[in-house]
């Protein structure tokens, strides 16, 4: 990083954000995920400028961005979760698919890592498998706008719940590595979750009551700063901090449900509505920036030599076959029919990258190539893009057939009408 002009860095950062915005527009028109374009851009930039990517120099900035990114992703997901009676079946189905897929993919890939990489204990393999077993809501949510409402909502809920469960599973495992005995681990996890839930609900009510009274125009970043502060303090006390963010987001989005009865008089709904609209915008915009730089830096960190390693290619193929075979089975059992294209919508993305970089140093594998991360992201994103494009073409074909049918019916009616008129004449 030495000798680099600060203005070049500013110009580069601005150019990356502008490109990412243009890639999003292109993705909406073509269904080609913008993340692939960002990864390619990062790799091409590195090769064109002859940049030597040094992971040690980037570790602290990535760690800070990673913390903020995780908070933003969970918060953005929580603010999209509506708790309504008519959505209970949808939430149950999406939770079942997300939970079973996470569990199966983690252990299926962990056994594959042990077989293809070798000389690894199951715990290390599981820690590496969890990030790749999570469906990325950061890719799914902006990609499924063209689907039917029920399919779109299912995929948004599934990917959101997959993010949340995967992140909690990863950090609960990592933070209890020093605990001896399965019973103690279980007690630690239950007490951790119970204590965090109690604290989360208390803080959420307190924050909502306090911030609805703030009249200053500058309050959104204060709002966000308090959340980051609680997250960091929770981490220092070994609490499940992301659960705090999740609970806060869900209570804020479903405030009328949680502020019912005598509590309703303490809720200033008009004030909350105004704050929430701006807060959601801030969360989305910030998530966009974090996603942009992470995928670009991922592209810079990749080498083609790390991708075309035989054992990595075989491990990726093994994982993808298991992923979609199990996904087909569970969709077949739950939905029976009409599960295209959502069967193919299971991309890996930002969460996988963030958790990959969060693996503790004592569990890092020197010869574990990042190629499996890149291949998994690219291949799952391409399969999703193909399915969405194919589905959109199918819709166009069905619409054309419907229009042709209506025209034929209309012509038939006209002929019948003319025939009756001639007969009368």
Secondary structure in CASP SS format (residue, H / E / C, confidence):
PFRMAT SS
TARGET T0000
AUTHOR 0000-0000-0000
METHOD secondary structure of the structure
MODEL  1
X C 1.00
X C 1.00
X C 1.00
X C 1.00
X C 1.00
X H 1.00
X H 1.00
X H 1.00
X H 1.00
X H 1.00
X H 1.00
X H 1.00
X H 1.00
X H 1.00
X H 1.00
X H 1.00
X H 1.00
X H 1.00
X H 1.00
X H 1.00
X H 1.00
X H 1.00
X H 1.00
X H 1.00
X H 1.00
X H 1.00
X H 1.00
X H 1.00
X H 1.00
X H 1.00
X C 1.00
X C 1.00
X C 1.00
X H 1.00
X H 1.00
X H 1.00
X H 1.00
X H 1.00
X H 1.00
X H 1.00
X H 1.00
X H 1.00
X H 1.00
X H 1.00
X H 1.00
X H 1.00
X H 1.00
X H 1.00
X H 1.00
X C 1.00
X C 1.00
X C 1.00
X C 1.00
X C 1.00
X H 1.00
X H 1.00
X H 1.00
X H 1.00
X H 1.00
X H 1.00
X H 1.00
X H 1.00
X H 1.00
X H 1.00
X H 1.00
X H 1.00
X H 1.00
X H 1.00
X H 1.00
X H 1.00
X H 1.00
X H 1.00
X H 1.00
X H 1.00
X H 1.00
X H 1.00
X H 1.00
X H 1.00
X C 1.00
X C 1.00
X C 1.00
X C 1.00
X C 1.00
X C 1.00
X H 1.00
X H 1.00
X H 1.00
X H 1.00
X H 1.00
X H 1.00
X H 1.00
X H 1.00
X H 1.00
X H 1.00
X H 1.00
X H 1.00
X H 1.00
X H 1.00
X H 1.00
X H 1.00
X H 1.00
X H 1.00
X H 1.00
X H 1.00
X H 1.00
X H 1.00
X H 1.00
X H 1.00
X H 1.00
X H 1.00
X H 1.00
X H 1.00
X H 1.00
X H 1.00
X H 1.00
X H 1.00
X H 1.00
X C 1.00
X C 1.00
X C 1.00
X C 1.00
X H 1.00
X H 1.00
X H 1.00
X H 1.00
X H 1.00
X H 1.00
X H 1.00
X H 1.00
X H 1.00
X H 1.00
X H 1.00
X C 1.00
X C 1.00
X C 1.00
X C 1.00
X H 1.00
X H 1.00
X H 1.00
X H 1.00
X H 1.00
X H 1.00
X H 1.00
X C 1.00
X C 1.00
X C 1.00
X C 1.00
X C 1.00
X H 1.00
X H 1.00
X H 1.00
X H 1.00
X H 1.00
X H 1.00
X H 1.00
X H 1.00
X H 1.00
X H 1.00
X H 1.00
X H 1.00
X H 1.00
X H 1.00
X H 1.00
X H 1.00
X H 1.00
X H 1.00
X H 1.00
X H 1.00
X H 1.00
X H 1.00
X H 1.00
X H 1.00
X H 1.00
X H 1.00
X C 1.00
X C 1.00
X C 1.00
X C 1.00
X C 1.00
X C 1.00
X C 1.00
X H 1.00
X H 1.00
X H 1.00
X H 1.00
X H 1.00
X H 1.00
X H 1.00
X H 1.00
X H 1.00
X H 1.00
X H 1.00
X H 1.00
X H 1.00
X H 1.00
X H 1.00
X H 1.00
X H 1.00
X H 1.00
X H 1.00
X H 1.00
X H 1.00
X H 1.00
X H 1.00
X H 1.00
X H 1.00
X H 1.00
X H 1.00
X H 1.00
X H 1.00
X H 1.00
X C 1.00
X C 1.00
X C 1.00
X C 1.00
X C 1.00
X C 1.00
X C 1.00
X C 1.00
X H 1.00
X H 1.00
X H 1.00
X H 1.00
X H 1.00
X H 1.00
X H 1.00
X H 1.00
X H 1.00
X H 1.00
X H 1.00
X H 1.00
X H 1.00
X H 1.00
X H 1.00
X H 1.00
X H 1.00
X C 1.00
X C 1.00
X C 1.00
X C 1.00
X H 1.00
X H 1.00
X H 1.00
X H 1.00
X H 1.00
X H 1.00
X H 1.00
X H 1.00
X H 1.00
X H 1.00
X H 1.00
X H 1.00
X H 1.00
X C 1.00
X H 1.00
X H 1.00
X H 1.00
X H 1.00
X C 1.00
X C 1.00
X H 1.00
X H 1.00
X H 1.00
X H 1.00
X H 1.00
X H 1.00
X C 1.00
X C 1.00
X H 1.00
X H 1.00
X H 1.00
X H 1.00
X H 1.00
X H 1.00
X H 1.00
X H 1.00
X H 1.00
X H 1.00
X H 1.00
X H 1.00
X H 1.00
X H 1.00
X H 1.00
X H 1.00
X H 1.00
X H 1.00
X H 1.00
X H 1.00
X H 1.00
X H 1.00
X H 1.00
X H 1.00
X H 1.00
X H 1.00
X H 1.00
X H 1.00
X H 1.00
X H 1.00
X H 1.00
X H 1.00
X H 1.00
X C 1.00
X C 1.00
X H 1.00
X H 1.00
X H 1.00
X H 1.00
X C 1.00
X C 1.00
X H 1.00
X H 1.00
X H 1.00
X H 1.00
X H 1.00
X H 1.00
X H 1.00
X H 1.00
X H 1.00
X H 1.00
X H 1.00
X H 1.00
X H 1.00
X H 1.00
X H 1.00
X H 1.00
X H 1.00
X H 1.00
X H 1.00
X H 1.00
X H 1.00
X H 1.00
X H 1.00
X H 1.00
X H 1.00
X H 1.00
X C 1.00
X C 1.00
X C 1.00
X C 1.00
X C 1.00
X C 1.00
X H 1.00
X H 1.00
X H 1.00
X C 1.00
X C 1.00
X C 1.00
X C 1.00
X C 1.00
X H 1.00
X H 1.00
X H 1.00
X H 1.00
X H 1.00
X H 1.00
X H 1.00
X H 1.00
X C 1.00
X C 1.00
X C 1.00
X H 1.00
X H 1.00
X H 1.00
X C 1.00
X C 1.00
X C 1.00
X C 1.00
X C 1.00
X C 1.00
X C 1.00
X H 1.00
X H 1.00
X H 1.00
X H 1.00
X H 1.00
X H 1.00
X H 1.00
X H 1.00
X H 1.00
X H 1.00
X H 1.00
X H 1.00
X H 1.00
X H 1.00
X H 1.00
X H 1.00
X H 1.00
X H 1.00
X H 1.00
X H 1.00
X H 1.00
X H 1.00
X H 1.00
X H 1.00
X H 1.00
X H 1.00
X H 1.00
X H 1.00
X H 1.00
X H 1.00
X H 1.00
X H 1.00
X H 1.00
X H 1.00
X H 1.00
X H 1.00
X H 1.00
X H 1.00
X H 1.00
X H 1.00
X H 1.00
X H 1.00
X H 1.00
X H 1.00
X H 1.00
X H 1.00
X H 1.00
X H 1.00
X H 1.00
X H 1.00
X H 1.00
X H 1.00
X H 1.00
X H 1.00
X C 1.00
END
